[in-house]
Amino acid sequence: MRQRIFLSGVAVACLALAACSEQAEYGDSVDMAETDVAAESVLQYEAASAPPASADIATLESRPDIPVNLPKMSYIYEYGFRLPAEDIADLQLRHADMCEARGPYVCQIVSQSHSGSVEDGYASGRLELAVIADQARSFGSDLSGAAETAGGEQVTHAITGQDLSKNMIDTEARLRSRIALRDRMMDVLRTRNGSVEELVEAERSVARINEEIDQARSWLEEMRGRVAYTRINIDYASAAAPATTSEILAPAASAISSIGTVLGWMLAFAIVIATIGLPVAAGVYGVRWAKARLKGPAEA
């Protein structure tokens, strides 16, 4: 009896384990099926909530098919102000102070010059600045405002630009090729594969290539600086330049100096006429004299 009960219990336990394993397998399959259904539902939701195909086409058409690089432009701004001679120096110093107040990373003074005096009634000046590109236009407006405040008048304004994109790209490509060549030559020198003449020539080539690399880097940095900083040139001048004594006497001096030239040409012409005319006149006179002598005896 006890053995039957024990066997019945073992059978029940086996059945329970089998049921558990089947339930586990069934659960895995159910989970996978539920996952597939959930993924399909998400895709259906995204398809339903996505904009229509025409909107996608319009969006794609509004975007460039090929990435476009902005040109590397170098700009030069030209300003010309006219104001009384006694105010030019003060305005020039004020513009220079405005530049220094912004700091060396924003504005730098390249050159500054002034000529003339108040006593002469005429003066002029020039100020060259290098301003960071993204603030050049606003700084130019500030310069014009300061000139108007000082009683000046803006008479000229010009902006010129130069596209350095191609030059920069070519220089960068040349720099990369020179560096790669230099590295290959250095590998030859490190491995010492070759004759003495080849190694010496490789060292010379490395030195020459290093010079080309330094020159290309210098050109590239110079062009990057021209793109990063805009040159602003400012000219100052008074209303008009007074006529000086030398300018007044210049026409008279020119006329006096030309007298000698005119006399020289006249003397040269007289010499030519005398050289040609005297022999001709002598010949004509001789012919007439001979005819006169021949007529005399015949009449007698």
C-alpha positions as CSV (number, residue, x, y, z in Angstrom):
1,M,0.0,0.0,0.0
2,R,2.8,2.4,0.9
3,Q,4.7,1.4,-2.2
4,R,1.6,2.4,-4.3
5,I,1.3,5.7,-2.6
6,F,5.0,6.4,-3.1
7,L,4.8,5.4,-6.8
8,S,1.7,7.6,-7.2
9,G,3.6,10.5,-5.7
10,V,6.5,10.0,-8.0
11,A,4.2,9.9,-11.0
12,V,2.5,13.1,-9.9
13,A,5.9,14.8,-9.4
14,C,7.0,13.7,-12.9
15,L,3.8,15.0,-14.4
16,A,4.2,18.3,-12.5
17,L,7.8,18.7,-13.8
18,A,6.7,17.9,-17.4
19,A,3.8,20.4,-17.1
20,C,6.3,23.1,-15.8
21,S,8.7,22.5,-18.6
22,E,5.8,22.7,-21.2
23,Q,4.6,25.8,-19.5
24,A,8.1,27.3,-19.7
25,E,8.4,26.5,-23.4
26,Y,4.9,27.8,-24.0
27,G,5.7,30.9,-22.1
28,D,8.8,31.5,-24.2
29,S,6.9,31.1,-27.3
30,V,4.2,33.3,-26.0
31,D,6.7,36.0,-25.0
32,M,8.3,35.9,-28.5
33,A,4.9,36.1,-30.1
34,E,3.9,39.0,-27.9
35,T,7.2,40.7,-28.8
36,D,6.6,40.3,-32.5
37,V,3.1,41.7,-32.1
38,A,4.4,44.6,-30.1
39,A,7.0,45.4,-32.7
40,E,4.5,45.2,-35.5
41,S,2.2,47.5,-33.5
42,V,5.0,50.1,-33.1
43,L,5.8,50.0,-36.8
44,Q,2.1,50.4,-37.7
45,Y,1.9,53.4,-35.3
46,E,4.9,55.0,-36.7
47,A,3.6,54.5,-40.3
48,A,0.3,56.0,-39.3
49,S,1.8,59.0,-37.5
50,A,4.4,59.7,-40.2
51,P,3.8,62.7,-42.5
52,P,2.6,62.0,-46.0
53,A,5.1,61.1,-48.8
54,S,4.7,64.6,-50.4
55,A,6.0,66.2,-47.2
56,D,9.0,63.9,-47.3
57,I,9.7,64.8,-50.9
58,A,9.4,68.5,-50.1
59,T,11.8,68.2,-47.2
60,L,14.3,66.3,-49.3
61,E,14.1,68.9,-52.1
62,S,14.8,71.7,-49.6
63,R,18.0,70.2,-48.6
64,P,21.1,70.3,-50.8
65,D,22.1,67.0,-52.3
66,I,25.8,67.8,-52.0
67,P,27.3,69.3,-48.9
68,V,28.4,72.9,-49.8
69,N,31.4,74.5,-48.0
70,L,31.1,78.2,-47.3
71,P,33.7,80.3,-49.2
72,K,36.7,81.5,-47.2
73,M,36.4,85.3,-47.9
74,S,39.0,87.9,-47.1
75,Y,37.5,91.4,-46.8
76,I,38.9,95.0,-46.9
77,Y,36.8,97.9,-45.7
78,E,37.6,101.4,-46.9
79,Y,36.3,104.5,-45.1
80,G,37.0,108.2,-46.0
81,F,36.1,111.1,-43.7
82,R,36.4,114.8,-44.4
83,L,36.5,117.3,-41.5
84,P,38.4,120.4,-40.4
85,A,42.1,120.1,-40.3
86,E,42.3,120.8,-36.5
87,D,39.9,117.9,-35.8
88,I,41.7,115.2,-37.8
89,A,44.3,114.2,-35.2
90,D,41.7,114.0,-32.4
91,L,39.3,111.8,-34.5
92,Q,42.2,109.6,-35.5
93,L,43.2,109.1,-31.9
94,R,39.6,108.4,-30.9
95,H,39.3,105.7,-33.5
96,A,42.6,104.2,-32.3
97,D,41.3,104.2,-28.7
98,M,38.1,102.5,-29.8
99,C,40.1,99.7,-31.4
100,E,42.4,99.2,-28.3
101,A,39.4,99.2,-26.0
102,R,38.0,96.1,-27.7
103,G,41.2,94.1,-27.0
104,P,43.9,92.6,-29.1
105,Y,41.8,89.5,-30.0
106,V,39.1,91.7,-31.5
107,C,41.0,94.7,-33.0
108,Q,44.6,95.6,-33.7
109,I,46.3,98.7,-35.0
110,V,48.3,97.9,-38.2
111,S,49.6,101.4,-39.0
112,Q,48.8,105.1,-38.2
113,S,50.1,108.2,-40.0
114,H,49.3,112.0,-40.0
115,S,50.6,114.9,-42.1
116,G,49.9,118.6,-42.4
117,S,49.3,121.2,-39.8
118,V,46.6,123.6,-38.6
119,E,48.6,126.6,-39.6
120,D,48.6,125.4,-43.2
121,G,44.9,124.9,-43.1
122,Y,45.3,121.3,-44.5
123,A,45.9,118.0,-42.9
124,S,45.5,114.3,-43.7
125,G,45.9,111.0,-42.0
126,R,45.5,107.3,-42.4
127,L,44.7,104.5,-39.9
128,E,44.8,100.8,-40.8
129,L,43.1,98.3,-38.5
130,A,42.6,94.5,-38.3
131,V,39.2,93.6,-36.9
132,I,37.8,90.2,-36.3
133,A,35.6,89.3,-39.2
134,D,32.3,88.8,-37.4
135,Q,32.5,92.3,-35.8
136,A,33.9,94.3,-38.7
137,R,30.6,95.7,-40.0
138,S,29.4,96.8,-36.5
139,F,32.8,98.4,-35.8
140,G,32.7,100.3,-39.1
141,S,29.3,101.7,-38.0
142,D,30.8,102.8,-34.7
143,L,33.7,104.5,-36.6
144,S,31.2,106.4,-38.8
145,G,29.2,107.4,-35.7
146,A,32.3,108.8,-33.9
147,A,33.2,110.8,-37.1
148,E,29.8,112.3,-37.3
149,T,29.9,113.3,-33.6
150,A,33.3,115.0,-34.3
151,G,31.7,117.0,-37.1
152,G,33.1,114.9,-39.9
153,E,31.5,113.7,-43.1
154,Q,31.9,110.3,-44.6
155,V,32.8,110.8,-48.3
156,T,33.9,107.3,-49.3
157,H,33.0,103.8,-48.4
158,A,33.9,100.6,-50.2
159,I,34.1,96.9,-49.4
160,T,36.2,94.5,-51.4
161,G,36.5,90.7,-50.9
162,Q,38.7,87.9,-52.2
163,D,37.8,84.2,-52.1
164,L,40.7,82.3,-50.7
165,S,38.9,78.9,-50.7
166,K,40.8,77.4,-53.7
167,N,44.2,78.7,-52.5
168,M,43.6,77.3,-49.0
169,I,42.4,73.9,-50.3
170,D,45.3,73.6,-52.7
171,T,47.8,74.6,-49.9
172,E,46.3,72.1,-47.5
173,A,46.5,69.3,-50.1
174,R,50.1,70.2,-50.9
175,L,50.9,70.2,-47.2
176,R,49.5,66.7,-46.7
177,S,51.3,65.3,-49.7
178,R,54.6,66.9,-48.6
179,I,54.2,65.5,-45.1
180,A,53.4,62.0,-46.4
181,L,56.5,62.1,-48.6
182,R,58.6,63.3,-45.7
183,D,57.4,60.4,-43.6
184,R,58.3,57.9,-46.3
185,M,61.8,59.4,-46.6
186,M,62.2,59.3,-42.9
187,D,61.3,55.6,-43.0
188,V,64.1,55.0,-45.5
189,L,66.6,56.8,-43.2
190,R,65.5,54.9,-40.2
191,T,65.8,51.5,-41.8
192,R,69.1,52.4,-43.5
193,N,68.1,50.4,-46.6
194,G,70.2,51.7,-49.5
195,S,73.7,52.9,-50.4
196,V,75.5,55.8,-48.8
197,E,74.7,58.0,-51.8
198,E,71.0,57.2,-51.5
199,L,70.9,57.9,-47.8
200,V,72.7,61.3,-48.3
201,E,70.2,62.2,-51.1
202,A,67.4,61.1,-48.8
203,E,68.6,63.4,-46.1
204,R,68.8,66.3,-48.6
205,S,65.3,65.5,-49.8
206,V,64.0,65.5,-46.2
207,A,65.6,68.9,-45.6
208,R,64.1,70.4,-48.8
209,I,60.7,68.9,-48.1
210,N,60.7,70.3,-44.6
211,E,61.3,73.8,-46.1
212,E,58.4,73.3,-48.4
213,I,56.2,72.2,-45.5
214,D,57.2,75.2,-43.4
215,Q,56.5,77.5,-46.3
216,A,53.1,75.9,-47.0
217,R,52.2,76.2,-43.3
218,S,53.2,79.9,-43.3
219,W,51.0,80.5,-46.4
220,L,48.1,78.7,-44.8
221,E,48.3,80.6,-41.6
222,E,48.6,83.9,-43.4
223,M,45.4,83.1,-45.4
224,R,43.6,81.9,-42.3
225,G,44.5,85.2,-40.6
226,R,43.2,87.2,-43.6
227,V,39.9,85.3,-43.4
228,A,39.6,85.6,-39.6
229,Y,40.5,89.3,-39.5
230,T,39.1,92.0,-41.8
231,R,41.3,94.9,-42.8
232,I,39.7,98.4,-42.2
233,N,41.5,101.3,-43.8
234,I,40.5,104.8,-42.8
235,D,41.5,108.0,-44.6
236,Y,41.1,111.5,-43.1
237,A,41.4,114.8,-45.0
238,S,40.4,118.4,-44.7
239,A,38.2,120.2,-47.2
240,A,40.8,121.3,-49.6
241,A,44.6,121.6,-49.8
242,P,45.9,125.2,-50.0
243,A,48.0,126.2,-53.0
244,T,51.6,126.4,-52.1
245,T,54.2,128.9,-53.5
246,S,55.9,126.2,-55.4
247,E,52.6,125.2,-57.0
248,I,51.9,128.8,-58.0
249,L,55.3,129.3,-59.6
250,A,55.4,125.9,-61.2
251,P,53.9,127.1,-64.6
252,A,56.3,130.0,-64.8
253,A,59.2,127.8,-64.0
254,S,58.1,125.4,-66.6
255,A,57.8,128.2,-69.2
256,I,61.3,129.5,-68.3
257,S,62.9,126.1,-68.5
258,S,61.3,125.5,-71.9
259,I,62.9,128.7,-73.3
260,G,66.2,127.0,-73.5
261,T,64.7,124.1,-75.3
262,V,63.1,126.3,-77.9
263,L,66.3,128.3,-78.5
264,G,68.2,125.1,-78.9
265,W,65.7,123.8,-81.5
266,M,65.9,127.2,-83.4
267,L,69.7,127.1,-83.4
268,A,69.7,123.5,-84.6
269,F,67.3,124.5,-87.4
270,A,69.5,127.4,-88.4
271,I,72.6,125.1,-88.6
272,V,70.7,122.7,-90.8
273,I,69.6,125.5,-93.1
274,A,73.1,126.9,-93.3
275,T,74.6,123.6,-94.0
276,I,72.3,122.9,-96.9
277,G,71.6,126.5,-98.1
278,L,75.2,127.8,-98.4
279,P,76.4,125.3,-100.9
280,V,73.3,125.6,-103.0
281,A,73.4,129.4,-102.9
282,A,77.1,129.3,-103.8
283,G,76.4,126.9,-106.8
284,V,73.6,129.2,-108.1
285,Y,75.8,132.3,-107.8
286,G,78.6,130.5,-109.6
287,V,76.4,129.5,-112.5
288,R,75.0,133.0,-112.9
289,W,78.5,134.5,-112.7
290,A,79.7,132.1,-115.4
291,K,76.8,133.0,-117.7
292,A,77.4,136.7,-117.2
293,R,81.1,136.3,-118.2
294,L,80.2,134.3,-121.3
295,K,77.7,136.9,-122.5
296,G,80.2,139.8,-122.1
297,P,82.7,138.7,-124.8
298,A,80.0,137.5,-127.2
299,E,78.3,140.9,-127.2
300,A,81.6,142.6,-127.7
